[in-house]
Amino acid sequence: MGSLGTTDQRATSMLDCFDFTQQPRLFTAIPSKYGPSYFIHRGPTYVPVDTE
């Protein structure tokens, strides 16, 4: 990616946007109408994620 010129020079680090001292959240499973084996055995579709 190319430089954004003077915008790059005055930008601050993105690291201050994150709090690395907090504990990670517990895992929460997301419900699905398909079981894990469906996703494991299903091949790639090669369809773009966003077509709009």
Buried (B, 14 or more C-beta within 10 A) or exposed (E): EEEEEEEEEEEEEEEEEEEEEEEEEEEEEEEEEEEEEEEEEEEEEEEEEEEE
